[in-house]
Amino acid sequence: MKPSHIARATGINARTIRRTLELWWKIGSVQRTPIERGRKERLNALDIAVHPVLVPLAKTTRRKAYI
């Protein structure tokens, strides 16, 4: 079945169908590995223990803007 026919039948863009088929033909799978974004967080035990307390506090505290 042509990508344009698949696109019409599914409502998915034909270019997306072609990219997916190309990936499947090359590596035999269509599941891409995610790209890591930014650096990983470093949390210690104190950060993990304090975090649940600070988040609600930060949401309820009004801050004054100093300009």
Distance bins in CASP14 RR format, pairs under 12 A and 6 or more apart:
PFRMAT RR
TARGET T0000
AUTHOR 0000-0000-0000
RMODE 2
METHOD distances of the structure
MODEL  1
1 7 0 0 0 0 0 1 0 0 0 0 0
1 8 0 0 0 0 0 1 0 0 0 0 0
1 9 0 0 0 0 1 0 0 0 0 0 0
1 10 0 0 0 0 0 1 0 0 0 0 0
1 17 0 0 0 0 1 0 0 0 0 0 0
1 21 0 0 0 0 0 1 0 0 0 0 0
2 8 0 0 0 0 1 0 0 0 0 0 0
2 9 0 0 0 0 0 1 0 0 0 0 0
2 14 0 0 0 0 1 0 0 0 0 0 0
2 17 0 0 0 0 1 0 0 0 0 0 0
2 18 0 0 0 0 1 0 0 0 0 0 0
2 21 0 0 0 0 0 1 0 0 0 0 0
3 9 0 0 0 0 0 1 0 0 0 0 0
3 10 0 0 0 0 0 1 0 0 0 0 0
3 11 0 0 0 0 0 1 0 0 0 0 0
3 12 0 0 0 0 1 0 0 0 0 0 0
3 13 0 0 0 0 1 0 0 0 0 0 0
3 14 1 0 1 0 0 0 0 0 0 0 0
3 15 0 0 0 0 1 0 0 0 0 0 0
3 16 0 0 0 0 1 0 0 0 0 0 0
3 17 1 0 1 0 0 0 0 0 0 0 0
3 18 1 0 1 0 0 0 0 0 0 0 0
3 19 0 0 0 0 1 0 0 0 0 0 0
3 20 0 0 0 0 1 0 0 0 0 0 0
3 21 1 0 0 1 0 0 0 0 0 0 0
3 22 0 0 0 0 1 0 0 0 0 0 0
3 24 0 0 0 0 0 1 0 0 0 0 0
4 10 0 0 0 0 0 1 0 0 0 0 0
4 11 0 0 0 0 0 1 0 0 0 0 0
4 12 0 0 0 0 0 1 0 0 0 0 0
4 13 0 0 0 0 0 1 0 0 0 0 0
4 14 1 0 1 0 0 0 0 0 0 0 0
4 15 0 0 0 0 0 1 0 0 0 0 0
4 16 0 0 0 0 0 1 0 0 0 0 0
4 17 0 0 0 0 1 0 0 0 0 0 0
4 18 0 0 0 0 1 0 0 0 0 0 0
4 21 0 0 0 0 0 1 0 0 0 0 0
5 11 0 0 0 0 0 1 0 0 0 0 0
5 12 0 0 0 0 0 1 0 0 0 0 0
5 14 0 0 0 0 1 0 0 0 0 0 0
5 17 0 0 0 0 1 0 0 0 0 0 0
6 12 1 0 0 1 0 0 0 0 0 0 0
6 13 0 0 0 0 0 1 0 0 0 0 0
6 14 1 0 0 1 0 0 0 0 0 0 0
6 15 0 0 0 0 0 1 0 0 0 0 0
6 16 0 0 0 0 1 0 0 0 0 0 0
6 17 1 0 1 0 0 0 0 0 0 0 0
6 18 0 0 0 0 1 0 0 0 0 0 0
6 20 0 0 0 0 1 0 0 0 0 0 0
6 21 0 0 0 0 1 0 0 0 0 0 0
7 13 1 0 0 1 0 0 0 0 0 0 0
7 14 1 1 0 0 0 0 0 0 0 0 0
7 15 0 0 0 0 1 0 0 0 0 0 0
7 16 1 0 0 1 0 0 0 0 0 0 0
7 17 1 0 1 0 0 0 0 0 0 0 0
7 18 0 0 0 0 1 0 0 0 0 0 0
7 19 0 0 0 0 0 1 0 0 0 0 0
7 20 0 0 0 0 0 1 0 0 0 0 0
7 21 0 0 0 0 0 1 0 0 0 0 0
8 14 0 0 0 0 1 0 0 0 0 0 0
8 17 0 0 0 0 1 0 0 0 0 0 0
9 17 0 0 0 0 0 1 0 0 0 0 0
10 16 0 0 0 0 1 0 0 0 0 0 0
10 17 1 0 0 1 0 0 0 0 0 0 0
10 20 0 0 0 0 0 1 0 0 0 0 0
11 17 0 0 0 0 1 0 0 0 0 0 0
12 18 0 0 0 0 0 1 0 0 0 0 0
12 19 0 0 0 0 0 1 0 0 0 0 0
12 20 0 0 0 0 1 0 0 0 0 0 0
12 21 0 0 0 0 0 1 0 0 0 0 0
13 19 0 0 0 0 1 0 0 0 0 0 0
13 20 0 0 0 0 0 1 0 0 0 0 0
14 20 0 0 0 0 0 1 0 0 0 0 0
14 21 0 0 0 0 0 1 0 0 0 0 0
15 21 0 0 0 0 0 1 0 0 0 0 0
15 22 0 0 0 0 0 1 0 0 0 0 0
16 22 0 0 0 0 0 1 0 0 0 0 0
16 23 0 0 0 0 0 1 0 0 0 0 0
16 30 0 0 0 0 0 1 0 0 0 0 0
17 23 0 0 0 0 0 1 0 0 0 0 0
17 24 0 0 0 0 0 1 0 0 0 0 0
17 30 0 0 0 0 0 1 0 0 0 0 0
18 24 0 0 0 0 0 1 0 0 0 0 0
18 25 0 0 0 0 0 1 0 0 0 0 0
19 25 0 0 0 0 0 1 0 0 0 0 0
19 26 0 0 0 0 0 1 0 0 0 0 0
19 30 0 0 0 0 1 0 0 0 0 0 0
19 32 0 0 0 0 0 1 0 0 0 0 0
20 26 0 0 0 0 0 1 0 0 0 0 0
20 27 0 0 0 0 0 1 0 0 0 0 0
20 28 0 0 0 0 0 1 0 0 0 0 0
20 29 0 0 0 0 0 1 0 0 0 0 0
20 30 1 0 1 0 0 0 0 0 0 0 0
20 31 0 0 0 0 0 1 0 0 0 0 0
20 32 0 0 0 0 0 1 0 0 0 0 0
21 27 0 0 0 0 0 1 0 0 0 0 0
21 28 0 0 0 0 0 1 0 0 0 0 0
21 30 0 0 0 0 1 0 0 0 0 0 0
22 28 0 0 0 0 0 1 0 0 0 0 0
22 30 0 0 0 0 1 0 0 0 0 0 0
23 29 1 0 0 1 0 0 0 0 0 0 0
23 30 1 0 1 0 0 0 0 0 0 0 0
23 31 0 0 0 0 1 0 0 0 0 0 0
23 32 1 0 0 1 0 0 0 0 0 0 0
23 33 0 0 0 0 0 1 0 0 0 0 0
24 30 1 0 1 0 0 0 0 0 0 0 0
24 31 0 0 0 0 1 0 0 0 0 0 0
24 32 0 0 0 0 0 1 0 0 0 0 0
26 32 0 0 0 0 0 1 0 0 0 0 0
27 33 0 0 0 0 0 1 0 0 0 0 0
41 47 0 0 0 0 1 0 0 0 0 0 0
41 48 0 0 0 0 0 1 0 0 0 0 0
41 51 0 0 0 0 0 1 0 0 0 0 0
42 48 0 0 0 0 0 1 0 0 0 0 0
43 49 0 0 0 0 1 0 0 0 0 0 0
43 50 0 0 0 0 0 1 0 0 0 0 0
43 51 1 0 0 1 0 0 0 0 0 0 0
44 50 0 0 0 0 0 1 0 0 0 0 0
44 51 0 0 0 0 0 1 0 0 0 0 0
45 51 0 0 0 0 0 1 0 0 0 0 0
46 53 0 0 0 0 0 1 0 0 0 0 0
46 54 0 0 0 0 0 1 0 0 0 0 0
47 53 0 0 0 0 0 1 0 0 0 0 0
47 54 0 0 0 0 1 0 0 0 0 0 0
47 55 0 0 0 0 0 1 0 0 0 0 0
48 54 0 0 0 0 0 1 0 0 0 0 0
50 56 0 0 0 0 0 1 0 0 0 0 0
50 57 0 0 0 0 0 1 0 0 0 0 0
50 58 0 0 0 0 0 1 0 0 0 0 0
51 57 0 0 0 0 0 1 0 0 0 0 0
51 58 0 0 0 0 0 1 0 0 0 0 0
52 58 0 0 0 0 0 1 0 0 0 0 0
53 59 0 0 0 0 0 1 0 0 0 0 0
53 60 0 0 0 0 0 1 0 0 0 0 0
54 60 0 0 0 0 0 1 0 0 0 0 0
54 61 0 0 0 0 1 0 0 0 0 0 0
55 61 0 0 0 0 0 1 0 0 0 0 0
57 63 0 0 0 0 0 1 0 0 0 0 0
END
